[in-house]
């Protein structure tokens, strides 16, 4: 785990269906090790992202579209604040 506040690795694609799906696939396959976290997934164009309430999240080349995989302890008391903090951000 890297604690210096920097991105340890990144995956860039010109186009992706979903940066979140890309990240989840790598996590589930074991392709991400603690030594490469946090890992940024970035794309210029997202074609089939998922938004809130089942809405699609599509971006053209004029937006910042990314997902970030971090090592987080979901059993800590501060974990309850994660969802509201992300929503506000």
Secondary structure as the mmCIF struct_conf table of DSSP 4:
data_model
#
loop_
_struct_conf.conf_type_id
_struct_conf.id
_struct_conf.beg_label_comp_id
_struct_conf.beg_label_asym_id
_struct_conf.beg_label_seq_id
_struct_conf.end_label_comp_id
_struct_conf.end_label_asym_id
_struct_conf.end_label_seq_id
BEND BEND1 UNK A 4 UNK A 6
STRN STRN1 UNK A 9 UNK A 16
BEND BEND2 UNK A 17 UNK A 17
HELX_RH_AL_P HELX_RH_AL_P1 UNK A 19 UNK A 29
TURN_TY1_P TURN_TY1_P1 UNK A 30 UNK A 30
HELX_RH_3T_P HELX_RH_3T_P1 UNK A 34 UNK A 36
BEND BEND3 UNK A 38 UNK A 38
STRN STRN2 UNK A 39 UNK A 50
HELX_RH_3T_P HELX_RH_3T_P2 UNK A 52 UNK A 54
STRN STRN3 UNK A 56 UNK A 59
TURN_TY1_P TURN_TY1_P2 UNK A 61 UNK A 62
BEND BEND4 UNK A 63 UNK A 63
STRN STRN4 UNK A 65 UNK A 69
TURN_TY1_P TURN_TY1_P3 UNK A 74 UNK A 75
BEND BEND5 UNK A 76 UNK A 76
HELX_RH_3T_P HELX_RH_3T_P3 UNK A 77 UNK A 81
HELX_RH_AL_P HELX_RH_AL_P2 UNK A 82 UNK A 88
#
